[in-house]
Amino acid sequence: MTVDQTYIDIIKNGGVVAFPTETVYGLGADAWNAQAIQKIFEVKGRPSDNPLIVHISDIVQLDEFVDEIPDIARTLTQHFWPGPLTMIFPKKQQVLDIITAGLGTVAIRMPDHPTAIDFISRTGPLAAPSANTSGRPSPTKTTHVRHDFGADFPVIDGDFSRIGLESTVLDITGDTPVILRPGKIGASEIEQAIGQKVILDKAESQSAPKSPGQKYSHYKPKAKVVYGEISDLDKHTLYLTQNNSSGSTNVVCYNGDLKKLSRELFDQFRQADIQGYDRVHIEEIEDFKPSNPALYTALKNRIRKAVV
């Protein structure tokens, strides 16, 4: 899809635009315009110490933000870019502090979505978190963005995000790569690509987080989220089950399909609020971990943060 010039002009004139990616919808601003990026924080109500991810359309754009691209990064880009992998690099001095929360590192990825690539190729690199009110479920379709930001907010339509969970964030600044936020690309895939061990960071928060999703409450609907075994059904609860296909309107059965659950999780959270449910009860998914360990880990991360 070719993006309408209107959206390009908004970015060029210092505005913000929501755009689709394969993971979730992003809220983009010119990565070299501090005033434009400030609008992201204002629109979202996002804390200023929560860093942003720079989205690029071509690997040559890495040179704008990074002094030296390590061999491990070159290997990872060959395997996983474009795609749902964000890497954290030591930043060039001129990279804006508003993007990095004043840290010496910058997070960068190249999305695997034709609309996003067309958009960024015409605007230049974009600083972009998810296009939702801070703390709420991430948006996976245009209606989610408009629900949070209003019917007239500029958003490029790209249908339903096919993955539905945010990208894996990998810190490659140390001796051992560290996954700061789990996503569709898991530790075993990364280890196979680079031939070395990868650590999964289990810290719930950091005083100076390098990655989005580390410090603050995320992904939460207004309804209370519960995770665990399901016994009796309650009409005030939306159930996301694995085996119970009762046919009730408040029961959605996934039969262990972690890809489908990942794609629909945030939409179900939002639907629960729209339909007035008090709770969202997610049945345990441990039995299905072997089918997709990476998505299992990513789902458990999002569910745990929504339950807290």
C-alpha positions in Angstrom: 0.0 0.0 0.0 1.3 3.5 -0.9 0.8 5.9 1.9 -1.2 9.1 1.1 1.1 12.2 0.9 -1.1 13.8 3.6 0.5 11.7 6.3 4.0 12.3 5.0 3.4 16.0 5.2 2.1 15.8 8.8 5.5 14.2 9.8 7.5 16.7 7.7 5.6 19.5 9.4 6.4 18.3 12.9 3.3 16.3 13.6 2.6 12.7 14.7 0.9 9.9 12.8 -0.2 6.4 13.8 0.9 3.7 11.4 0.6 -0.1 11.1 3.3 -2.6 11.7 3.3 -6.3 11.9 3.5 -6.2 15.8 1.2 -3.3 16.9 0.3 0.2 15.6 3.1 2.8 16.2 2.8 6.5 16.9 5.5 8.1 14.8 7.3 11.4 14.8 10.4 12.6 13.0 13.4 11.0 14.8 15.4 14.3 14.4 12.7 16.7 15.6 12.6 17.0 19.4 9.5 19.2 19.4 7.6 16.6 17.3 8.7 13.8 19.6 7.5 15.7 22.6 4.0 15.5 21.1 4.3 11.7 21.4 4.7 11.9 25.1 1.9 14.4 25.4 -0.6 12.5 23.3 0.1 9.2 25.1 0.6 10.6 28.6 3.9 8.7 28.5 6.6 9.2 31.2 9.6 11.0 29.9 12.1 8.4 31.3 10.5 5.7 29.1 12.7 5.4 26.0 11.4 5.2 22.4 12.2 2.9 19.6 13.6 4.3 16.3 12.0 2.7 13.2 13.9 2.6 10.0 13.1 1.5 6.4 16.6 0.6 5.3 19.7 -0.8 7.1 21.8 2.1 5.8 19.8 4.3 8.2 21.5 2.6 11.1 24.6 4.8 10.4 22.6 7.9 11.4 22.2 6.6 14.9 25.1 4.2 15.6 28.9 4.9 15.3 29.9 1.3 14.8 27.6 -1.7 13.9 29.0 -4.8 15.6 29.2 -8.1 13.8 26.5 -9.6 16.0 24.1 -6.9 14.8 24.9 -7.5 11.2 24.2 -11.2 11.7 20.9 -10.5 13.4 19.8 -8.0 10.7 20.5 -10.7 8.1 18.3 -13.2 9.9 15.5 -11.1 11.4 15.2 -7.7 9.6 12.8 -6.6 8.5 10.9 -8.1 11.4 9.9 -8.0 15.1 13.3 -7.6 16.6 14.5 -4.4 18.2 18.2 -4.1 19.0 19.8 -1.7 21.5 23.1 -0.1 20.4 25.5 2.5 21.8 24.2 5.7 20.3 25.9 8.4 18.3 26.3 11.7 20.3 23.8 13.6 18.1 20.9 11.2 18.8 18.2 13.1 20.6 18.0 12.6 24.4 14.2 12.7 24.3 14.3 9.4 22.4 16.8 7.6 24.7 15.6 9.1 28.0 19.1 10.5 28.3 20.8 7.1 28.2 23.9 6.3 26.1 22.0 3.7 24.1 19.3 3.7 21.4 16.8 1.1 20.4 16.2 0.5 16.6 14.2 -1.8 14.5 13.0 -2.3 10.9 9.3 -3.3 10.8 8.1 -6.1 8.5 5.1 -4.3 7.0 4.9 -2.9 3.5 2.9 0.2 4.6 5.3 1.0 7.4 8.3 0.6 5.1 6.7 2.9 2.4 5.9 5.4 5.1 9.3 5.5 6.7 11.1 5.5 3.4 9.4 8.8 2.6 9.5 10.5 6.0 12.9 9.3 7.2 13.4 7.4 10.5 10.6 7.7 13.0 10.7 7.6 16.8 7.6 5.5 17.6 6.1 3.8 20.7 2.8 2.0 20.5 -0.2 4.2 19.5 -2.2 4.0 22.6 -2.8 5.8 25.9 0.1 4.9 28.1 -0.5 1.8 30.2 -3.5 0.6 28.2 -3.5 -2.4 25.8 -1.5 -1.8 22.7 -3.5 -1.1 19.5 -3.7 -3.8 16.8 -6.1 -2.0 14.5 -7.2 1.5 13.6 -10.3 1.5 15.7 -8.1 1.0 18.8 -6.1 4.1 18.0 -9.2 6.2 17.4 -10.8 4.9 20.6 -7.8 6.3 22.5 -6.9 9.4 20.5 -10.2 10.4 18.9 -12.0 9.9 15.6 -10.1 12.6 13.7 -6.6 11.5 14.8 -4.3 10.8 11.8 -3.9 7.0 11.5 -2.9 5.0 8.4 -5.1 2.0 8.0 -3.2 -1.3 7.8 -5.9 -3.8 8.9 -5.2 -6.1 11.9 -1.6 -6.4 13.1 -0.7 -10.0 12.2 1.5 -10.7 15.3 -0.3 -8.6 17.9 2.5 -8.4 20.5 5.3 -5.8 20.6 8.8 -6.7 19.2 11.5 -8.6 21.0 14.0 -6.1 22.4 17.6 -7.4 22.5 20.4 -5.4 24.3 23.6 -6.1 22.4 25.8 -3.6 24.2 27.3 -6.0 26.7 29.4 -9.2 26.4 26.2 -11.4 26.5 23.1 -10.4 24.6 20.1 -9.8 26.9 16.4 -10.0 26.0 14.8 -7.0 27.7 11.3 -7.6 26.3 10.2 -11.0 25.0 8.4 -11.2 21.6 7.8 -13.4 18.7 11.5 -14.0 18.1 12.8 -16.0 21.0 16.1 -16.8 22.7 16.6 -20.1 20.9 16.2 -18.5 17.5 18.6 -15.7 18.3 21.1 -18.2 19.8 21.0 -20.3 16.7 21.6 -17.3 14.5 24.6 -15.8 16.5 26.1 -19.0 18.0 26.2 -17.8 21.6 24.0 -17.8 24.7 21.3 -15.2 25.3 20.0 -14.1 28.7 16.3 -13.3 29.4 16.1 -10.3 31.7 13.6 -11.0 34.4 13.8 -7.7 36.2 10.3 -6.2 36.7 11.5 -2.6 36.6 14.6 -0.5 36.4 15.3 3.0 37.6 16.6 3.8 34.1 15.1 1.3 31.7 16.8 0.7 28.4 13.6 -0.6 26.8 9.9 0.2 26.7 7.9 -2.3 28.8 10.5 -2.6 31.6 9.5 -0.1 34.3 5.8 1.0 34.0 2.4 -0.7 34.2 1.5 -1.8 30.7 -1.2 -3.6 28.6 -4.0 -3.2 31.2 -7.7 -3.0 30.4 -10.0 -1.4 32.9 -11.4 -4.9 33.6 -9.5 -6.9 36.1 -7.3 -9.6 34.4 -7.1 -13.0 36.0 -4.8 -15.9 35.0 -5.3 -19.5 36.0 -7.6 -22.5 36.0 -11.3 -21.9 35.1 -14.0 -23.6 37.1 -17.5 -22.0 37.1 -18.5 -19.4 34.5 -19.6 -16.0 35.5 -21.7 -13.8 33.1 -19.7 -10.7 34.2 -16.4 -12.2 33.0 -14.9 -12.6 29.6 -13.1 -16.0 29.4 -10.2 -16.7 27.1 -10.0 -20.5 27.3 -7.9 -23.3 25.8 -10.4 -26.2 26.0 -13.8 -24.9 27.0 -15.9 -24.2 23.8 -19.2 -23.8 25.6 -20.7 -21.6 23.0 -21.4 -18.8 25.5 -20.9 -15.3 24.1 -18.5 -14.6 26.9 -16.2 -17.6 26.2 -13.6 -17.5 23.5 -11.7 -20.8 23.0 -8.2 -20.8 21.5 -7.5 -24.6 21.6 -3.8 -23.9 22.4 -3.3 -21.7 19.3 -0.7 -19.3 20.8 -0.4 -17.4 17.5 -4.1 -16.6 17.5 -4.1 -15.7 21.2 -1.1 -13.4 20.6 -2.8 -11.7 17.7 -6.1 -11.2 19.6 -5.1 -10.7 23.2 -5.0 -6.9 23.2 -8.2 -6.7 21.2 -10.0 -9.0 23.7 -8.8 -6.8 26.5 -10.3 -3.8 24.7 -13.5 -5.7 23.9 -14.0 -6.6 27.5 -14.0 -2.9 28.4 -16.4 -2.0 25.5 -18.8 -4.7 26.5 -18.7 -3.9 30.1 -17.1 -7.0 31.6 -15.7 -6.8 35.1 -13.0 -9.3 34.5 -11.0 -11.1 31.8 -10.0 -14.6 32.9 -7.3 -16.2 30.8 -6.9 -20.0 31.2 -3.4 -21.3 31.7 -1.3 -21.9 28.6 1.6 -23.9 30.1 0.6 -27.1 28.3 1.1 -25.4 25.0 4.6 -23.9 25.6 6.4 -26.6 23.5 4.4 -25.6 20.4 5.9 -22.1 20.4 8.2 -21.3 23.3 8.9 -17.7 22.2 5.3 -16.7 21.9 4.5 -18.5 25.2 7.2 -16.4 26.9 6.0 -13.2 25.3 2.3 -13.9 26.2 3.2 -14.7 29.8 5.1 -11.4 30.0 2.1 -9.4 28.7 -0.4 -11.3 30.9 1.7 -11.0 34.0 2.0 -7.2 33.5 -1.8 -6.9 32.9 -2.6 -8.9 36.0 -0.4 -6.8 38.4 
